[in-house]
């Protein structure tokens, strides 16, 4: 929180348990990649090491997969 150009409070950011619409499933046969109007949804399986699971096809995304996708968006 910044007030009068000074940082007055900081919070630690925590990854939510479900992530929707930000990442793409790595499985090419997943329903989210088939042109259907379905948003990808992932659940966090583990935080260390980071591992996400698609709620539709159960394919996994690792930290490297996630960073690669986010770098492609920028």
C-alpha positions as CSV (number, residue, x, y, z in Angstrom):
1,X,0.0,0.0,0.0
2,X,1.4,3.4,-1.0
3,X,0.3,6.6,0.6
4,X,1.9,10.0,-0.2
5,X,4.5,8.3,-2.4
6,X,5.7,6.1,0.5
7,X,5.3,2.3,1.0
8,X,3.3,2.0,4.2
9,X,2.5,-1.7,4.1
10,X,3.5,-4.8,2.1
11,X,1.8,-8.1,1.6
12,X,3.2,-11.5,0.6
13,X,1.5,-12.7,-2.6
14,X,0.3,-16.3,-2.6
15,X,-0.8,-18.3,-5.6
16,X,-4.5,-19.2,-5.5
17,X,-5.6,-22.8,-5.5
18,X,-7.4,-22.4,-8.8
19,X,-6.2,-20.5,-11.9
20,X,-8.6,-19.8,-14.7
21,X,-8.2,-18.3,-18.2
22,X,-4.5,-17.3,-17.9
23,X,-2.6,-20.4,-19.0
24,X,-3.2,-22.8,-21.8
25,X,-3.4,-26.6,-21.3
26,X,-0.3,-28.4,-22.8
27,X,-2.5,-31.3,-24.0
28,X,-3.4,-30.7,-27.6
29,X,-6.5,-33.0,-27.3
30,X,-7.9,-31.2,-24.2
31,X,-11.3,-29.7,-24.7
32,X,-9.9,-26.2,-24.0
33,X,-7.7,-26.5,-27.1
34,X,-10.5,-27.8,-29.4
35,X,-12.1,-24.5,-30.3
36,X,-15.0,-25.0,-27.8
37,X,-15.8,-22.0,-25.7
38,X,-14.2,-23.5,-22.6
39,X,-11.7,-21.5,-20.4
40,X,-8.7,-23.5,-19.1
41,X,-8.9,-24.1,-15.4
42,X,-5.9,-25.4,-13.4
43,X,-5.6,-26.6,-9.8
44,X,-2.4,-26.3,-7.8
45,X,-1.1,-29.8,-7.1
46,X,2.1,-28.6,-5.4
47,X,3.7,-25.2,-4.6
48,X,7.3,-26.5,-4.3
49,X,8.0,-27.5,-7.0
50,X,5.2,-25.7,-8.7
51,X,2.9,-28.1,-10.5
52,X,-0.6,-27.4,-11.9
53,X,-3.2,-29.9,-13.2
54,X,-5.9,-29.2,-15.8
55,X,-9.3,-29.8,-14.4
56,X,-10.6,-31.2,-17.7
57,X,-7.9,-33.6,-18.9
58,X,-5.6,-33.8,-15.9
59,X,-2.5,-32.9,-17.8
60,X,0.2,-31.3,-15.7
61,X,2.0,-28.0,-16.1
62,X,5.4,-27.5,-14.4
63,X,7.1,-24.2,-13.5
64,X,9.0,-24.3,-16.8
65,X,5.8,-24.8,-18.8
66,X,4.2,-21.9,-17.0
67,X,7.1,-19.4,-17.4
68,X,7.4,-20.3,-21.1
69,X,3.7,-19.5,-21.7
70,X,3.9,-16.3,-19.8
71,X,7.1,-15.2,-21.7
72,X,5.3,-15.9,-25.0
73,X,2.5,-13.5,-24.0
74,X,4.9,-10.6,-23.5
